[in-house]
Amino acid sequence: MEFWHNRWYEQQIGWHKTVFNELLVKHWPAIDVPKSCQVMVPLCGKSLDMLWLAKQGHTIVGLEMVEQAVEAFFFENKLDYSSRGSNSHIRHTSGPFTIIQGNLFDLEDGILQADAWYDRAAMIAIEIPERPAYVAQIRSQTKHGATGLLITFAYPQEQMQGPPFALEDEHVIQLYSDGFEVECLERLNLDDDKERGLSNVTSSVFKITRN
Ligand SMILES: C[S@@+](CC[C@H](N)C(=O)[O-])C[C@H]1O[C@@H](n2cnc3c(N)ncnc32)[C@H](O)[C@@H]1O
């Protein structure tokens, strides 16, 4: 946990992008959620993708434990916000955006009933042994029939210490095998990341439906 606080404190946030994610823009229509639906964004950071999702007419609930990230999201996007809640989970709200500041794994069961979720640099950011607990939280915080868009990143794990941790397609299928349907929408080879000394870098886009 200290790891992420340090990353934000030292502004080592190379994952943060200043443009909307093109795979989100391309594939979100396949997620097929009505405008007014609530979209959960686990491990949201200060992602601009939340702005794009709000532009589609959705309300957004981001989950993020580092206060600095939450403040940066509202400040950099010139959004006034109000805060309420306990020390463990504080809700910061502005218009269509709510960011719950706290540890995702400590979030009370079923406190959200999201219609959809968006996972970019979230599941690949958590330690591999925590993945089943992460999937359990997705189940707990979404409605039956909810759909999610998951963007993965995979490479031979021995070539780099995560995060990001490699998430292979077969692991997605395995982790979401109980109570979800999984459909791969696209698979890409990422040649650019070979500069980091990684070989066989791929990214996949999945549509996941909670039964
Ligand atoms: C790799 S970043 C990705 C952020 C965002 N999804 C994006 O695409 O820009 C992961 C984020 O998750 C946050 N985080 C890590 N573990 C968390 C946890 N257990 N609960 C809530 N937030 C967490 C970190 O502080 C960090 O901002």
The ligand as an SDF file (V2000), in Angstrom:
LIG
                    3D

 27 29  0  0  0  0  0  0  0  0999 V2000
   -1.5470    1.6980  -12.2400 C   0  0  0  0  0  0  0  0  0  0  0  0
   -2.5530    2.9030  -11.5010 S   0  0  0  0  0  0  0  0  0  0  0  0
   -3.8740    2.9800  -12.7000 C   0  0  0  0  0  0  0  0  0  0  0  0
   -4.7950    4.1590  -12.5360 C   0  0  0  0  0  0  0  0  0  0  0  0
   -5.8980    4.2700  -13.5880 C   0  0  0  0  0  0  0  0  0  0  0  0
   -6.6770    3.0550  -13.7130 N   0  0  0  0  0  0  0  0  0  0  0  0
   -5.3670    4.7090  -14.9280 C   0  0  0  0  0  0  0  0  0  0  0  0
   -5.6020    4.0030  -15.9140 O   0  0  0  0  0  0  0  0  0  0  0  0
   -4.7410    5.7720  -15.0110 O   0  0  0  0  0  0  0  0  0  0  0  0
   -3.2750    2.0020  -10.1310 C   0  0  0  0  0  0  0  0  0  0  0  0
   -3.9750    2.9130   -9.1450 C   0  0  0  0  0  0  0  0  0  0  0  0
   -4.6330    2.1110   -8.1630 O   0  0  0  0  0  0  0  0  0  0  0  0
   -4.4370    2.6570   -6.8730 C   0  0  0  0  0  0  0  0  0  0  0  0
   -4.5390    1.5050   -5.9570 N   0  0  0  0  0  0  0  0  0  0  0  0
   -3.6420    0.4880   -5.8430 C   0  0  0  0  0  0  0  0  0  0  0  0
   -4.0900   -0.4340   -4.9800 N   0  0  0  0  0  0  0  0  0  0  0  0
   -5.3020   -0.0110   -4.5300 C   0  0  0  0  0  0  0  0  0  0  0  0
   -6.2700   -0.5380   -3.6360 C   0  0  0  0  0  0  0  0  0  0  0  0
   -6.0660   -1.7130   -3.0080 N   0  0  0  0  0  0  0  0  0  0  0  0
   -7.4000    0.1560   -3.4040 N   0  0  0  0  0  0  0  0  0  0  0  0
   -7.6250    1.3440   -4.0550 C   0  0  0  0  0  0  0  0  0  0  0  0
   -6.7440    1.9050   -4.9090 N   0  0  0  0  0  0  0  0  0  0  0  0
   -5.5940    1.2380   -5.1520 C   0  0  0  0  0  0  0  0  0  0  0  0
   -3.0840    3.3490   -6.9460 C   0  0  0  0  0  0  0  0  0  0  0  0
   -2.9420    4.3850   -6.0190 O   0  0  0  0  0  0  0  0  0  0  0  0
   -3.0640    3.8680   -8.3860 C   0  0  0  0  0  0  0  0  0  0  0  0
   -3.5710    5.1680   -8.4660 O   0  0  0  0  0  0  0  0  0  0  0  0
  1  2  1  0
  2  3  1  0
  2 10  1  0
  3  4  1  0
  4  5  1  0
  5  6  1  0
  5  7  1  0
  7  8  2  0
  7  9  1  0
 10 11  1  0
 11 12  1  0
 11 26  1  0
 12 13  1  0
 13 14  1  0
 13 24  1  0
 14 15  1  0
 14 23  1  0
 15 16  2  0
 16 17  1  0
 17 18  1  0
 17 23  2  0
 18 19  1  0
 18 20  2  0
 20 21  1  0
 21 22  2  0
 22 23  1  0
 24 25  1  0
 24 26  1  0
 26 27  1  0
M  CHG  2   2   1   9  -1
M  END
$$$$
